Amino acid sequence: MQNLTQKSLRVLLTLAAMAGLPAIAWASGGSLLPVIPEAQDRYSATQGCVEPTAEMRRNHMEYILHQRDETVHNGIRTTQYSLKECINCHVSDAPDAPRYSSDEHFCNSCHSYAAVRIDCFQCHADRPVKTPGPHMSSGHAKSDNKPAALSAEPHQALAIEVIRHD
């Protein structure tokens, strides 16, 4: 008769396999936790991110939703919790950098793990917005970029921005 630990391990491996998780890595001592890519830049010389890491992991969605409401509903544009600035800092601008549909993309690395569907990138760029000229530093666009002027059809401005950066 198998002991309780062996039975538990077998059940967990079976459930993980049914869920499509990399059970072999876990069984061989690996981790099922997501691999989170390092940030590409820093918020400031003294601060890595706009908030401490633990705070951002817990509450980033609240900050992004609040920023969206302030921008869309009130016309207030700031960069502190801007999705564009998050992408500019945390996602590589290399031509072969992973797209948001990949588990290697900064945002999707955790969202896939947590089984949370993100739909930000249906309209927003999933890679840093490149701006030619003096705004570039370390290959990343800086926050002094001016937002695209809204045309009579605001959705068109967003679509053009996304297409331009693919």
Order of alpha helices (4+ residues) and beta strands (2+ residues): alpha-alpha-alpha-alpha-alpha-alpha
